Amino acid sequence: MKGFDVASTNDLKNGMVLDLDGQLWQVLWFQHHKPGKGNTVVRTKLKHVLSGKVVDRTFNSDTKVDTATVDRREMQYLYHDGAGYVFMDTATYDQLTIPDDTVGDAKGYLLENGTATVAMHEGNPLYIDLPASVELEVTYTEPGLQGDRSTGGTKPATLETGVQIQVPLFITTGERVKVDTRDGSYLGRV
């Protein structure tokens, strides 16, 4: 099959994409495990590339698996055109429209002209890898009350991309905040 190589489960790495029965799965986590009796096994946590579903799967040690050739390209997000998100390859200047469901939750952290890594397989976009954190402006949050400078309390805030996160009580509308793109957590003021 074109675009695939064979590897052993002993060679797994986080981020590697496997082709299991015609479906693409990304390795999120793996561990070699030697039970008291019997052969060594490789436990894995796999994420279905298209649906995002996460499953646990165990392989016998040294099982042959197909790995998908994934091309990761640095791209600049230009705009949303109704059909999807339009990105430009920063090396070739080619434009690519990526469907909304492929972009998924990353849309909450995409700013026009911002960059992201687009993972491709045989010319098809698989998923978007964002930087670990992004800086976004708070477009709306309830005003803080006097005395809210203490630690501990949070309130919802809407960011310029439309995503809503929890921020400390002292954050006000118009401030720029740093946000973790993996879980949407507040990392600090900019």
N, C-alpha and C positions, 0 to 999 in steps of 0.2 A: 504494500500500500504506500502511495506517495506521501512524503512528509512525516514519516514515522521511522524511528529507530527502535532497536530492541535493547533493553537494559535488564539488569538483574535487580531484584528488590533489595539486594545488599548495597546498590549504588544510589538509592533514592536520596533526593535532596529536597528541602522545603522550596516550594515554588515550582517544582518540576510538574509538567503536565503529562498525564498518562492517558492512553487510549485503551479503555476497557470495554470490550464488546461494542465498539463503534461510538462510545460516549467519551467525551473529554472530561477528565477530573484533575484538579490541581491538588498537589500534596501540600496540606497545611501543616502537618506534624507527622513524625514517624518515630518509632522506637524499636530497637532490636530487643527481643525478649527471649530468655532461655528458661523455659519451665524446668522444674526439678527432673522430670523424665521427658524424654522425647526430643524432637528437633527444635532448633531455634526458629522463632517466627518473627515476622516484622508487623507490628501494629501500626496502622495509619489512620489519620483523619483526612478524608478527601472531600473536596468541594466540587460539586458539579459545575462546570464552567458556565453553562447556559442558564440553568435554573437557580444556581446559588445554594442548592440543597447540600447539607453537610452530612456525611456518613462515616461511620467507623468501619474499617475493613482490615482483616488480618490475612497476611500472606505467609506461606511457608518460606523459609529463608532460601535465597538463591532462585526464586521463581522468576521466569522470564516474563517481562511486561513490555508492551509497546509504549514508547514515549513519543509524544507529539512534538514536532519542531515548532516552537513558538518564537515568533519574531517580535521583539519589543522595540517600539519606535517612540521617540520623543515627538510629541505633537502639540500644537497650539490650538486651544479651543477658540473658535471664531464666533459662532452664534447658533441659536436654535431656530430651525426653519419650519417647524410644524411636522416635518417628516422625521426629524431626528436632530442630533447634535453634529454640527459641521466642524471638523478638525482639519488642520493643515499640517502635513508632514514638514517639520522644520529643516529637513535635509533636502527634500526634492520639491517642496512647495505644492505637492499634489494635495487636493482636497478630498476628504472622505466624510460621508454622512454616516453616523453611527446611530442605530435605533435607540429609542428611549429605554427599552427594557435591557439592552446591553450596557448602557451607561449606569442604570440602576441608581443606587443610593449616592453614587459619586456626584450626581447632579446638584446635590445640596452644597457642594464645595467647589463647583466649577465657576470661575469668573471669566468673562470674555477676555481674550488675549492671555489667559493663564495657560500654563503648560501641564501636561499629564503624559504618562507613558501608556500607550495603547498596545495591548498584546494582540497579535494577529496570528492566525493559522490558515495557511493556504489562501491568503488574501481576505479572509473574513475576520472582522474584529471580534475578539472573545470577551475582553473585559478591560476596564480602565484602572490603572494604578496611579493614585494621587500621591503628591508629596505627603510626608507624615503629618504635617500641619499646614494650615493656610491662615491668612489674615483677612478677616471680613469685617465690614461695618455693621453695627447694630442699627437696624432701621426702626425698630420699635421695642420698647420695654417699659413696663410701668415705672413711674418715678419712684426712687427710693425714699424712704421716710428718714427724718432726722434720727440719728442714732443707729443707722444701718451699717456703720463702718465696721461693726464687729464681724468676726468670722463665723462661718457655719450656715447662714441662711442663703437660699438661692431663689431665683425667680425666672420665669420663661423670658426669652428674648428672641425676636425674629431678626435674622441676618439678611444682608442684601440679596442673597440667592433665594430667599424664601424659607430656608430651613429654620427650625426652631430648636434652640438649645437652652440649657440651664446655665445661668450666670450668677455671680455673687450679687447681693443686694445693692452694692454701691455703683454698679455699671449703669451708665445712662445712654439714652438714645443718641446716636451720632459717634459714639466711641468705636475704635477699632479693637477687635479682640483676636487672639490666636486660638484656633480650634483644632483639636485632634481629628483627622479625617477618618480614622478607623472606628471611633465610637461616638464622635460628636461632642466630646467633653471639652469644657473651657480650660485653656492652658494659661491664660493671662492677658493683660492689656498689652497693646502694642505701643 
